[in-house]
Amino acid sequence: KIIIGNAGGFWGDDLSAFRRQLVGGKLDYLTMDFLAEITMSILRKQQLRNPELGYVTDFVDQIEENARLIEEKNVKIITNAGGINPIKCGKIIVEILKKQKVNLRVAIVDGDNIIDDLSKIYPNDESLENMETKEDFKLIDSKVQSANVYLGIPPILKALELGADIIICGRVTDTSITIAPMVYEFGWELNDWDKIASGLVAGHIIECGAQSTGGNFTDWQLVDKWDNFGYPVVEVYPDSTFVVTKHENTGGLVSLDTVREQLVYEM
């Protein structure tokens, strides 16, 4: 089996969860999902003020604090913290690793940002009409702050095949950062739909941080311990079955209801 944890479900989530996941128990992979839709526009506004920005600065701080621990624990990190400037984010992290003399390989997944290509895409290749109202894209063309296409499993898989220890993505599907390690470790085919679907469910369960471990639970009164809150972990087997859990001696709750509430939320 492989063990995949999550240490953050949005930009602004508990910054200490990263280290707690690393020290709390066995992990093979640690994922972090930062990019809500509004986050993309915030990153773009920051980049317009300073071209060097456009990535999640919190992630850089977390790597700087925990680089030696990542190497010591032999955990691979996969995240979409690159936002709309993953290359700059990656370069900064490479410099941090060099400074600390930590031997970790960094890979960048780029190519999702199409903000500078919209004039080529519209109207020649895509109408980009409003999916609900059918309004023409030209009504908002001048107001667009960010434009990204979702990438998926293949480029993350390629980064793993190249030996990356830290993979920094731009806009990739929320679940791909969890499924890619499964495909890599177990040799799944990308058209093995049953296994990919099971991995998709696992990815959705853990992608939002502590939501699946009781952090945003309707029946909150059933959660006994709220300090040292446990973030989710999935133990995945080659046949794609998986167990949802969290590290021992942590707060929160993993139950049928916390898990299915998170799945309904994702739907």
Order of alpha helices (4+ residues) and beta strands (2+ residues): beta-alpha-beta-alpha-alpha-beta-alpha-beta-alpha-alpha-beta-alpha-alpha-beta-beta-alpha
